[in-house]
Structure formats: C-alpha cells, structure tokens
Amino acid sequence: MTDQPTPAATGTESAGSAGAAGAAGGASKPSGEPHRTGTNGSGTNGSGGTQHTVIRRILSSSAMVSVLSVVVALLFGGVLIAAADRNVQATLGYFFARPSDFFIVSFRTVSEAYIALFRGAVIDWQAASFVRAIRPLTETMVNATPLILAGLGIALAFRSGLFNIGAQGQLILGAIFGGFFGYAIGLPPVLHFLFALVMGAVAGAVWGGIAGFLKARTGANEVIVTIMLNMIAGYLLAYLLKQGWFKQTSSANPATRTVDDSAMLPQLLPDPFRLHFGFIVALLAVAFVWWLLERSTLGFEFRAVGENPNAARTAGISVGRVTLLVMVIAGALSGLAGASLILGTEAKLTGGIAGTLGFDAITVALLGRSRPLGTLLAGLLFGAFRAGGYLMQSQTGTPIDIVLVVQSVIVLLIAAPPLVRTIFRLPAPLAKEAR
C-alpha cells in the first residue's frame, strides 16, 4: 500500500558513468594530484537527474491531468461561445477577404464571456460597492457546499473500491428529513439546526446503508442498486409533497412551508451575503475524511479493500463490514449535503430541491481524484461555474448551457487520461503513479 520512491535511473546512471570515468582518469595521474569524479566532486549530474525526476513526476501526475482537463474544456467551451455569437458568424461571410476580423471578434467574444464568468464567480471589480464586489466569491462557496459534501461521499466510496452513484437519492433523503424536522418540531435555535442536520445525515446514511447491506450480503451490484434508490427517492419526495401532514400548507404548488428560523443555518456574513454555516460543515467534513482515510485504522481497511479485496480478506479484514460502513458514511455525507442545502439557502422543500447536484458531485469526485483536498478544490471550481454562469449569460448573452458542456468535457477527459497525455505529450506515469 505504501508507495515506494522510484529511483532516478537516468541521474544515477549518468553519475555512475561520470564517477567511473573520473576514477579511470585519476589512475594515470601522479599520486599527489587529487582524483576528480564527474564534472565536479559534489555529483552535479546526480542532482540534475533528481530534478529531472521531480519534473517528470509533476508532468505525469494525475493532478496535472486534472488541471489540463479543465484547460482543454475551457478551450472547447471558448470555441462553442465563438460559434454561437452572431458577430463571429458574420465575419465568416468575408473570412478569406479579411480573416483578421474573425480572429479579433472571436477573441473579444470569448474573453468577454470568460471575464463575466470570473466576475460572477470570484470578484466583480465593476461593482458599485465593496460588498457587491466580493459577493461573487461567497456565492461560489454557497454553491460549492453541497457539491463538496456529496463529492466527499462519492470519493470515499471510490477509494474503497465502490461506485456510489446514489448521492442524488441520499441527498434527497437528507433534504427531506432535514427540512421536515426543520419546520415540524420546535426547538431552541442552536439545538434545532444541529438536530435537523443530524437527521439529514442519518437519513442519507440509512439510504446509503441499504445499498451497502445488499452489496455485502447478496453481492448485488452497487451501481444498479444506487441508481434505483435514486429513482425511489425522487418519487418518494413527489409523493410526500402531495400529503397535507408533510407539507403543512394548502398551497397548490408542490412545496412545504418554510423552515423555522431557529432551524436555518447561521449566516457567516450579514446581508446581502448568503454564506452560511454549511460551508464550515463542508470544511470539517474534508478534514474528517482526510483523517479517516489517511490516519485511522478503519481508513486503512477502507483503502486495503479498495486496492485488493481478496488480499484484504486474506489479511483478516471483513470486506462485507467495510462495504457496509463505507456506504453508510458516504450516505451520511450526501445526506448532510441535502440538509445543508435546504437549511442554508432554499428554506423549503420542492420537487426540484436536489436539481442535478448528486450527479455533479460524481464529476467533482472524479476531478478531485477521490482525494479530500482535490474534492474541495473541484467543488469550489464547479461552484464558481454555477455562480458565474448567470452573470455570463445576462451580460454577454452566452447560453448558460455552455457551462454544462464544459463540465461534461471535463468528465470525458478525466475518464480518458491517455487522451490528455497525448494532447499535451505528457510522459507516462511512473510506477508510483500507476498504482
């Protein structure tokens, strides 16, 4: 399980050759002269080989593939933005007479769209006030919160050799229970939102545990089971929204009444900011998953089963127990995502409460290479896409669907690392990276 450092073969060979040559040369010199090995006595060639190995490790790493996948996706999105613009289309009518117009207009169109995306996601330097200028960054954090939490649940399963495609259903169950206990019972403010969060996590854990139990006891394929559970969760929400005891409102619209103020997650910043305590929960979840996988005995068992379940079973690890626990914890994280969504910003349950968050979280986990820190950064990136897409559409007329296309291209490239390595002529991964 522990990666062994790969020796710098090139550097070692060059240093050895230089040393041999120096020794041979020294043999023909008078005994009073010092022997010289290589270009200098300190082994410069060996140091150069080490530097070469470090650079090769960086270029061949999976992190580099992820970064370049985003770059390629943005370039492809730029092509679509230019193709959809009427001014760019007009320049094609006289392209051969004055091709410079096409390239100038295309560059301006794409740059304006991506600048608007950045302004809507990070900082809007054209805003009238400082508050409005930094609000986009907080909106990115708000949008990233459920993606990070659900992405962690998927990443944990991936590291353990399981394909948890059920984050959508687990998120819906978390939203159902978190929202219901947010308005159906009365508790003191702090206790209320904590209780609602816990109930959302418990609901997600139970929903994920169903798939884990069936996998452990019957060998049922977790991909099929979790997909079916997604559908059941969606129909369950639709059914509940028709029940008067659940939604507690006579409105014809399929929505519950608003969650009590005491159950809403505390705001981290005053109005007009929407950043809430759920983002802190997401950061704590990142730290917890990192500790669980990298520092705990249970996490070692998770990773052992993920690497080779047969070898883990031979070593005395209960694969069935690990499978159940992984899905329970993964479901709890996704349930937290749903509860933080309704208790943080939405405030009421609707039929589309989850949107496509559970499926987007799969992309987040893939882009983050199933690592806690990588999942955090990928969640922030996708949160930025969501936050900035609206300003890009309103100010430049660029369809917000371009953002979805960019996300889809990222998934395609993440699923095909050799394609990215071929495009950028990256070296093949070392033995350490390949495992």
C-alpha positions in Angstrom: 0.0 0.0 0.0 2.8 2.4 0.7 4.3 4.0 -2.4 8.0 3.3 -2.8 10.1 6.1 -4.3 11.1 5.4 -7.9 14.9 5.7 -8.3 16.2 8.4 -10.7 17.5 5.9 -13.1 18.9 8.4 -15.6 20.5 10.6 -13.0 22.1 7.5 -11.2 23.5 6.1 -14.4 25.0 9.4 -15.5 26.5 10.0 -12.1 27.9 6.4 -12.1 29.4 6.8 -15.6 31.0 10.1 -14.6 32.5 8.6 -11.5 33.9 5.7 -13.4 35.4 8.0 -16.0 36.9 10.1 -13.2 38.5 7.1 -11.5 40.0 5.9 -14.7 41.5 9.3 -15.4 42.8 9.5 -11.9 44.7 6.2 -12.2 47.1 7.7 -14.8 47.9 10.8 -12.8 50.6 11.2 -10.3 49.7 10.1 -6.8 49.9 13.7 -5.5 47.1 15.0 -7.6 43.6 14.6 -6.3 41.2 12.3 -8.1 38.2 14.1 -9.8 34.9 12.3 -10.2 32.4 13.6 -12.8 32.2 17.3 -13.6 32.7 18.2 -10.0 33.3 16.4 -6.8 29.8 17.0 -5.5 27.9 15.0 -8.1 26.1 17.7 -10.1 24.9 15.2 -12.6 23.1 13.2 -9.9 21.4 16.4 -8.7 20.3 17.2 -12.3 18.9 13.7 -12.6 16.9 14.2 -9.4 15.5 17.5 -10.7 14.6 15.8 -13.9 12.7 13.1 -12.0 10.8 15.6 -9.9 9.7 17.5 -13.1 8.7 14.1 -14.7 6.7 13.2 -11.6 4.8 16.5 -11.8 4.1 16.2 -15.5 3.0 12.6 -15.3 0.9 13.1 -12.1 -2.9 12.7 -12.1 -3.2 16.2 -10.7 -1.6 17.6 -13.9 -4.1 15.6 -15.9 -7.0 17.1 -14.0 -5.7 20.6 -14.4 -5.1 20.2 -18.1 -8.6 18.6 -18.5 -10.1 21.8 -17.2 -7.9 23.9 -19.6 -9.0 21.8 -22.6 -12.6 22.0 -21.5 -12.4 25.8 -21.3 -10.8 26.0 -24.7 -13.6 23.8 -26.1 -16.1 26.0 -24.4 -14.5 29.0 -26.0 -15.0 27.5 -29.4 -18.7 27.0 -28.7 -19.0 30.5 -27.4 -17.5 31.9 -30.5 -19.6 29.7 -32.8 -22.8 30.8 -31.1 -22.1 34.5 -31.4 -23.7 36.4 -34.3 -20.9 38.8 -34.8 -18.4 35.9 -35.2 -20.8 34.3 -37.6 -21.0 37.5 -39.6 -17.2 37.7 -40.0 -17.2 34.2 -41.6 -19.0 35.7 -44.6 -15.9 37.5 -45.7 -13.3 35.4 -43.9 -11.0 34.9 -46.9 -11.1 38.6 -47.7 -10.2 39.8 -44.1 -9.5 36.8 -41.8 -8.2 39.1 -39.1 -11.7 40.3 -38.3 -12.8 36.7 -37.5 -10.0 36.2 -35.0 -10.3 39.6 -33.4 -14.1 39.3 -32.9 -13.8 35.7 -31.7 -11.1 36.6 -29.2 -13.1 39.5 -27.9 -16.3 37.4 -27.6 -14.7 34.6 -25.8 -12.7 36.8 -23.5 -15.7 38.9 -22.6 -17.7 35.8 -21.7 -15.0 34.3 -19.5 -14.3 37.7 -17.9 -18.0 37.9 -17.0 -17.8 34.3 -15.7 -14.8 35.3 -13.5 -16.6 38.4 -12.3 -19.7 36.4 -11.3 -17.6 33.8 -9.5 -14.7 35.5 -7.8 -14.7 39.2 -7.7 -16.6 41.9 -9.6 -14.3 44.9 -9.9 -17.1 46.8 -11.7 -19.5 46.6 -8.8 -20.6 49.9 -7.1 -19.5 48.8 -3.6 -17.0 46.6 -1.9 -19.8 44.4 -0.6 -21.1 43.8 -4.1 -17.6 43.3 -5.4 -16.7 40.3 -3.1 -20.2 38.8 -3.0 -19.5 36.6 -6.1 -16.8 34.7 -4.1 -19.2 34.0 -1.3 -21.8 32.8 -3.8 -19.2 30.3 -5.2 -18.7 29.0 -1.6 -22.5 28.7 -1.2 -22.9 26.8 -4.4 -19.9 24.6 -3.6 -21.1 23.5 -0.2 -23.4 20.7 -1.2 -21.1 19.6 -4.0 -18.2 19.2 -1.6 -20.2 17.2 0.9 -21.7 14.9 -1.7 -18.4 14.7 -3.6 -16.7 13.5 -0.4 -19.2 10.7 -0.1 -18.6 9.6 -3.6 -14.8 9.9 -3.3 -14.8 7.9 -0.1 -16.6 5.1 -1.9 -14.3 5.3 -4.9 -11.2 5.0 -2.6 -12.8 1.9 -1.1 -13.5 0.2 -4.4 -17.2 1.0 -4.5 -19.1 3.0 -7.1 -21.6 5.1 -5.2 -23.8 6.5 -7.9 -26.6 7.2 -5.3 -25.5 10.6 -4.0 -28.6 12.1 -5.6 -31.0 9.9 -3.7 -29.0 10.2 -0.5 -29.1 14.0 -0.9 -32.8 14.0 -1.4 -33.4 11.9 1.7 -31.2 14.3 3.6 -33.2 17.3 2.4 -36.5 15.5 3.2 -35.6 14.7 6.8 -33.6 17.9 7.4 -36.4 20.1 6.0 -39.2 18.2 7.8 -37.6 18.4 11.2 -36.7 22.0 10.4 -40.4 23.1 10.4 -42.4 20.2 12.0 -40.9 20.5 15.5 -39.9 23.4 17.8 -36.5 23.5 19.4 -34.1 26.2 20.6 -32.2 27.9 17.8 -28.8 26.2 18.0 -30.2 22.8 19.0 -32.7 23.0 16.3 -30.4 23.3 13.3 -28.0 20.8 14.7 -30.7 18.3 15.2 -32.0 18.9 11.7 -28.5 18.4 10.3 -28.0 15.2 12.2 -31.4 13.9 11.0 -30.4 14.7 7.4 -27.1 12.8 7.8 -28.9 9.8 9.4 -31.4 9.7 6.6 -28.6 9.7 4.0 -26.7 7.1 6.0 -29.7 4.7 6.0 -30.3 5.2 2.3 -26.6 4.5 1.5 -26.6 1.7 4.0 -29.3 -0.1 2.1 -27.0 -0.4 -0.9 -24.1 -1.3 1.3 -26.1 -4.1 3.0 -27.3 -5.6 -0.3 -23.8 -5.5 -1.7 -22.3 -7.1 1.4 -24.9 -9.8 2.0 -26.0 -10.7 -1.5 -23.3 -9.3 -3.8 -25.8 -7.0 -5.5 -24.2 -4.5 -7.9 -24.0 -1.2 -6.0 -24.2 0.8 -9.3 -27.6 -0.7 -10.1 -28.9 -0.5 -6.6 -27.9 3.1 -6.0 -29.4 4.2 -9.3 -32.7 2.5 -8.4 -32.6 4.1 -5.0 -32.2 7.5 -6.7 -35.4 6.9 -8.5 -37.2 5.7 -5.4 -36.0 8.8 -3.5 -37.3 11.1 -6.3 -40.7 9.5 -6.3 -40.8 9.4 -2.5 -40.3 13.2 -2.5 -43.0 13.7 -5.1 -45.4 11.6 -3.0 -44.7 13.4 0.2 -45.3 16.8 -1.4 -48.9 15.7 -2.0 -49.5 14.8 1.6 -51.0 17.5 3.8 -49.4 16.3 7.0 -46.0 16.6 5.4 -46.1 19.9 3.6 -48.4 21.5 6.2 -49.7 24.1 3.7 -52.7 24.3 1.4 -50.8 25.8 -1.5 -51.4 24.1 -4.8 -47.7 24.3 -5.6 -45.8 21.2 -4.6 -43.7 22.7 -1.8 -43.6 22.6 2.0 -43.9 25.5 4.3 -40.8 27.5 5.2 -38.3 26.1 7.6 -38.3 27.8 11.0 -35.8 30.5 11.6 -34.4 28.5 14.5 -33.5 25.6 12.1 -31.8 27.7 9.5 -28.1 27.5 9.4 -26.4 30.7 10.9 -25.2 33.2 8.4 -21.4 33.7 8.4 -21.7 37.2 6.9 -24.6 39.8 7.1 -27.0 40.5 4.2 -26.8 40.6 1.2 -24.3 37.7 1.6 -25.8 34.1 1.7 -22.7 32.3 3.0 -23.8 30.1 5.9 -22.5 27.6 8.5 -22.9 24.8 6.0 -19.6 25.8 4.4 -17.8 25.3 7.7 -19.5 21.9 7.9 -18.1 21.1 4.5 -14.6 22.1 5.5 -14.9 20.0 8.7 -16.1 17.1 6.6 -13.0 17.4 4.3 -10.7 17.3 7.4 -12.7 14.3 8.8 -12.5 12.3 5.5 -8.8 13.0 5.2 -8.2 11.8 8.8 -10.4 8.8 8.3 -8.6 7.7 5.1 -5.0 8.7 6.0 -4.7 8.4 9.8 -7.2 5.9 11.1 -7.1 2.1 11.2 -10.6 2.0 9.8 -9.5 4.1 6.9 -6.6 1.8 6.2 -9.1 -1.1 6.0 -11.1 1.0 3.5 -8.1 1.6 1.3 -7.0 -2.0 1.6 -10.3 -3.3 0.4 -10.3 -0.7 -2.4 -6.9 -1.8 -3.6 -7.5 -5.6 -3.4 -10.5 -7.1 -1.6 -9.1 -10.6 -1.8 -5.8 -9.7 -0.2 -7.7 -7.7 2.4 -9.9 -10.7 3.2 -6.8 -12.9 3.5 -5.3 -10.4 5.9 -8.3 -10.8 8.2 -10.3 -7.7 7.1 -14.1 -8.2 6.9 -14.9 -7.0 3.4 -18.6 -7.1 4.0 -18.3 -4.9 7.1 -16.1 -2.4 5.3 -18.6 -2.3 2.4 -21.5 -1.5 4.7 -19.6 1.1 6.7 -18.3 2.9 3.6 -21.8 3.2 2.2 -23.2 4.4 5.5 -20.6 7.1 5.9 -20.8 8.1 2.2 -24.6 8.3 2.5 -24.3 10.4 5.7 -22.0 12.9 3.9 -24.5 13.2 1.0 -27.4 13.5 3.4 -25.5 16.4 5.1 -25.3 18.0 1.6 -29.1 17.8 1.2 -29.8 19.1 4.7 -27.3 22.0 4.3 -29.0 22.9 1.0 -32.5 23.3 2.5 -31.4 24.7 5.9 -28.9 27.0 4.3 -30.5 28.7 1.3 -33.6 27.0 0.0 -35.7 27.1 3.2 -38.4 24.9 1.8 -38.8 21.5 0.1 -39.8 21.4 -3.6 -39.8 18.7 -6.2 -36.6 20.0 -7.8 -34.7 20.6 -4.5 -31.8 18.5 -5.5 -31.5 19.5 -9.1 -28.5 17.6 -10.6 -26.3 18.1 -7.5 -25.9 14.4 -6.8 -24.7 13.7 -10.4 -22.5 16.8 -10.5 -20.9 15.5 -7.3 -19.7 12.5 -9.2 -17.8 14.8 -11.5 -16.4 16.7 -8.5 -15.1 13.5 -7.0 -13.6 12.4 -10.3 -11.9 15.8 -10.9 -10.6 15.7 -7.4 -9.1 12.3 -7.9 -11.1 11.0 -4.9 -8.9 12.9 -2.6 -10.4 15.2 0.1 -8.4 18.3 -0.8 -8.9 17.6 -4.5 -12.6 17.2 -3.9 -12.7 20.5 -2.0 -10.9 22.4 -4.9 -13.1 20.7 -7.5 -16.2 21.6 -5.6 -15.1 25.2 -5.5 -14.5 25.2 -9.2 -17.9 23.8 -10.0 -19.4 26.2 -7.5 -17.7 29.0 -9.5 -19.1 27.7 -12.7 -22.6 27.8 -11.2 -22.2 31.3 -9.7 -20.5 32.9 -12.6 -22.7 31.3 -15.3 -25.7 33.6 -14.6 -23.7 36.8 -15.0 -22.0 35.5 -18.1 -25.5 34.8 -19.6 -27.0 38.1 -18.5 -24.1 40.4 -19.6 -22.9 38.7 -22.8 -25.9 36.6 -23.9 -23.8 33.4 -23.8 -26.1 30.4 -23.1 -25.6 29.1 -19.6 -25.7 25.6 -21.1 -22.1 26.3 -22.2 -21.1 25.7 -18.6 -22.8 22.3 -18.6 -20.9 21.5 -21.8 -17.6 22.5 -20.1 -18.4 20.2 -17.2 -19.2 17.4 -19.5 -16.0 17.7 -21.4 -14.1 17.7 -18.1 -15.8 14.4 -17.2 -14.9 13.0 -20.7 -11.2 13.9 -20.3 -11.0 12.8 -16.7 -12.2 9.4 -17.8 -9.6 9.2 -20.5 -6.2 10.3 -19.1 -4.2 8.8 -22.1 -6.1 11.3 -24.3 -4.9 14.3 -22.2 -1.4 12.9 -22.1 -1.4 12.5 -25.9 -2.7 16.1 -26.5 0.0 17.7 -24.3 2.7 15.0 -24.9 3.0 14.3 -21.2 5.2 11.4 -20.1 3.7 8.2 -19.0 3.1 7.9 -15.2 5.9 6.3 -13.1 5.3 3.1 -11.3 4.3 5.0 -8.2 1.6 7.0 -10.1 0.4 4.0 -12.0 -0.6 2.0 -8.9 
